[in-house]
Amino acid sequence: MLTRPIPSTGKPLAVIGCGTWQTFDVGNGASERAPLTAVLSTLFAAGGSVIDSSPMYGRSEAVAGELLTAMQARDKAFVATKVWTRGKQSGIDQMRRSMQLLHAEPIDLMQIHNLVDWRVHLATLRAWKAEGKIRYLGVTHYTSSAFDELEAVLRAEALDFVQLNYALDDRAAERRLLPLAAERGIAVLVNRPFGGGGLLRTLRGKALPSWAGEIGCDSWAQLCLKFILGHPAVTCAIPGTSKPEHMADNVKAGLGALPDAGLRAKLAALVD
């Protein structure tokens, strides 16, 4: 799989990962967990590593941690999660709980979810990074209405990562945030890479463009992900899925050629 360097350290990160919102919020039954084990196995076999979760996602942290332990695959994973509460001590308690659930200390990336009480938590994250409890720190949001605030934080603070929404039909991040992240040396994780799902439902009824094969794509999911990865500021896209066949499709977007500016413009024109 292709990699991009994390700007703050230069270490490579594979360009396709896996989000866990809704998809990993399951019970203990083998019928629920076996497909998720296959999802993770498919990701790792292709060279991917990022597993992104949050305390907001129900049982997702616990399930991800238990599966990684059962698979003896912690060393293959770049574990990212979030703090999503108000108050310093509440944040500390929540992050310690996340470490326990994910069976991960240090956490590779701790993010402030949706900028909730970000000033308070950022001070804690800086201290934890210095102590080696986390490797990287960042902030997140999932809606374009928050981009003004997100921009202000990116301009004011030294961050390793920002996670934001970006998709073929949701390109607001291109205007200021992606160029700013590149300028500030901030790695970018992309959530909602399929625009919340509606994008793929719209495209599935259409034939793939004749030039899709030029960049190694045989599905709309791959084209949508390659559009995102074609932007030089993007470090990794994290589509969520509980279906191994979807993960197998997604990881193909991390292989081979990426679209140049001309092909990205053709892709954008398909949904405009």
C-alpha positions in Angstrom: 0.0 0.0 0.0 1.1 3.6 -0.7 2.2 5.6 2.3 2.5 9.3 3.1 4.9 10.8 5.7 3.5 12.1 9.0 4.9 15.7 8.7 5.9 16.1 12.3 8.1 13.0 12.3 8.5 11.9 8.7 7.3 8.4 9.6 5.3 6.7 6.9 1.6 6.0 7.3 -0.4 3.8 5.0 -3.0 5.8 3.1 -6.1 3.6 3.8 -7.3 2.8 7.3 -10.5 1.8 9.0 -13.0 3.8 11.0 -15.1 2.1 13.7 -18.2 4.4 14.1 -21.3 2.1 14.2 -19.5 -0.7 12.5 -17.5 -2.0 15.5 -20.3 -1.3 18.1 -21.3 -5.0 18.4 -21.8 -7.6 21.0 -19.8 -10.7 21.9 -21.3 -13.1 19.5 -19.1 -14.9 17.0 -21.4 -14.0 14.2 -20.9 -10.3 14.9 -17.2 -10.4 15.5 -16.0 -12.8 12.9 -16.6 -10.3 10.0 -14.7 -7.6 11.9 -11.8 -9.9 12.4 -11.8 -10.4 8.7 -12.0 -6.7 8.1 -8.9 -6.1 10.2 -7.1 -9.0 8.6 -7.8 -7.7 5.1 -6.6 -4.2 6.1 -3.3 -5.5 7.6 -2.7 -7.9 4.7 -2.9 -5.0 2.3 -0.4 -3.0 4.4 -2.9 -0.7 6.1 -2.7 0.2 9.8 -4.9 3.0 11.0 -7.8 2.0 13.3 -9.8 5.0 14.4 -12.3 5.0 17.3 -13.8 7.1 20.0 -15.6 6.8 23.4 -18.6 8.2 21.4 -18.8 5.0 19.4 -20.4 2.7 21.9 -18.5 -0.5 22.3 -16.2 0.1 19.4 -13.1 0.8 21.4 -13.5 -2.4 23.5 -14.3 -4.5 20.4 -11.3 -3.2 18.5 -9.0 -3.7 21.4 -10.2 -7.3 22.1 -10.0 -8.2 18.4 -6.4 -6.8 18.0 -5.4 -8.7 21.1 -7.0 -12.0 20.0 -5.3 -11.6 16.6 -2.0 -10.7 18.2 -2.0 -7.8 15.8 -1.4 -4.8 18.0 2.0 -4.2 16.4 0.3 -4.0 13.0 -2.1 -1.3 14.0 -1.8 2.5 14.3 -4.4 3.0 17.0 -6.2 6.3 17.0 -9.0 7.4 19.4 -10.4 10.5 20.9 -11.3 12.4 24.1 -14.9 13.5 24.1 -15.9 15.1 27.4 -15.5 18.4 29.3 -13.1 19.1 32.1 -9.5 18.2 32.7 -10.0 15.2 35.1 -12.9 13.9 33.1 -10.7 13.9 30.0 -7.9 12.2 31.8 -10.2 9.5 33.2 -11.8 8.9 29.8 -8.4 8.6 28.0 -7.1 6.2 30.6 -10.3 4.1 30.0 -9.7 4.2 26.3 -6.1 2.8 26.8 -7.6 0.0 28.8 -10.3 -0.8 26.3 -8.0 -0.7 23.3 -5.2 -2.6 25.1 -2.9 0.1 23.9 -0.4 2.2 25.9 0.9 4.3 24.4 -1.9 5.3 22.1 -0.5 6.1 18.7 -2.9 9.1 18.2 -5.2 10.9 20.7 -7.5 13.4 19.2 -9.9 16.0 20.7 -13.3 14.9 19.3 -15.3 17.6 17.6 -13.1 20.2 19.4 -15.0 19.6 22.7 -13.2 21.6 25.4 -10.1 21.6 23.2 -8.1 24.1 25.1 -8.3 22.1 28.3 -7.6 18.7 26.7 -4.8 20.0 24.5 -2.7 20.9 27.6 -3.2 17.4 28.9 -2.3 15.9 25.5 0.9 17.9 25.3 2.0 16.7 28.7 1.0 13.1 27.8 3.0 13.3 24.6 6.1 14.5 26.5 5.6 11.6 29.0 5.3 9.0 26.2 1.7 8.1 26.9 0.7 9.1 23.4 2.8 9.4 20.2 0.7 12.0 18.3 -2.0 14.5 19.1 -4.7 16.1 17.0 -8.2 17.5 16.7 -11.2 16.4 14.7 -14.5 17.4 13.3 -17.0 15.8 10.8 -19.0 18.7 9.5 -18.1 21.7 7.3 -20.0 24.1 9.5 -17.2 23.7 12.0 -14.4 24.6 9.5 -14.0 28.2 10.6 -13.3 27.1 14.2 -11.1 24.2 13.0 -9.1 26.6 10.9 -8.6 29.0 13.8 -7.2 26.1 15.9 -4.9 24.8 13.1 -3.5 28.3 12.7 -3.0 28.9 16.5 -1.7 25.5 17.7 1.1 23.1 16.9 -0.7 19.8 16.0 0.4 16.5 14.6 -3.0 15.6 13.0 -6.3 16.9 12.0 -9.2 14.7 11.1 -12.0 16.1 8.9 -14.7 15.3 6.5 -13.8 15.3 2.8 -15.4 13.5 -0.1 -16.0 13.8 -3.8 -19.4 15.5 -3.1 -18.1 17.3 0.0 -15.1 19.4 -1.0 -15.3 22.3 1.3 -12.0 21.3 3.0 -10.2 22.0 -0.3 -10.8 25.7 0.1 -8.7 26.5 3.2 -8.2 23.6 5.5 -6.2 21.2 3.3 -3.8 23.9 2.1 -3.5 25.1 5.6 -2.7 21.6 6.9 0.0 21.3 4.3 1.4 24.7 5.2 1.5 24.0 8.9 2.9 20.5 8.6 -0.2 18.7 9.9 -1.2 15.2 8.8 -4.7 14.8 7.6 -7.1 11.9 8.3 -10.2 11.9 6.2 -13.5 10.8 7.7 -16.8 10.4 5.8 -14.9 9.7 2.6 -18.1 8.5 0.9 -20.0 11.6 2.0 -22.0 9.6 4.6 -23.0 6.9 2.1 -25.3 8.8 -0.2 -22.5 9.3 -2.7 -22.0 5.7 -3.4 -25.8 5.1 -3.7 -25.9 7.8 -6.3 -23.0 6.5 -8.3 -23.7 2.8 -8.2 -26.2 3.1 -11.0 -23.7 4.7 -13.3 -21.1 3.1 -15.5 -17.5 3.6 -14.4 -15.7 6.2 -16.6 -13.6 4.7 -19.4 -10.4 6.0 -17.8 -10.9 4.4 -14.4 -8.6 1.6 -15.4 -5.8 4.0 -16.0 -5.5 4.5 -12.2 -6.3 0.8 -11.4 -9.9 1.3 -10.3 -12.7 -1.2 -10.9 -15.3 0.2 -8.5 -16.8 3.6 -7.5 -15.6 3.2 -3.9 -12.0 3.0 -5.2 -12.5 6.1 -7.4 -14.0 8.0 -4.5 -11.1 7.1 -2.3 -8.4 7.8 -4.9 -10.0 11.2 -5.5 -9.3 11.9 -1.8 -5.8 10.5 -1.9 -5.0 12.4 -5.0 -4.9 15.6 -2.9 -1.3 15.9 -1.7 -2.3 17.2 1.8 -4.2 14.0 2.6 -2.3 11.5 4.7 -4.9 8.7 5.2 -8.6 8.0 4.5 -10.5 6.0 7.1 -13.7 4.6 5.6 -15.7 2.5 8.2 -17.1 -0.9 7.3 -18.1 -4.1 9.0 -18.0 -6.0 5.7 -14.7 -7.8 4.7 -15.6 -7.5 1.0 -15.9 -3.7 1.3 -12.6 -3.5 3.1 -11.0 -5.6 0.3 -12.5 -3.1 -2.2 -11.3 -0.1 -0.2 -7.7 -1.1 0.2 -7.3 -1.4 -3.5 -7.5 2.4 -3.6 -4.2 2.5 -1.8 -2.4 0.7 -4.5 -1.0 1.9 -7.8 -1.4 5.3 -9.5 -3.4 8.2 -8.0 -5.4 10.7 -10.2 -3.6 13.8 -11.3 -5.3 17.2 -11.2 -7.0 16.6 -14.5 -8.5 13.3 -13.5 -9.6 14.7 -10.2 -11.4 17.5 -12.0 -13.2 14.9 -14.2 -14.3 13.0 -11.1 -15.6 16.2 -9.5 -17.5 17.0 -12.6 -19.4 13.7 -12.3 -21.2 14.9 -9.1 -21.4 18.7 -9.7 
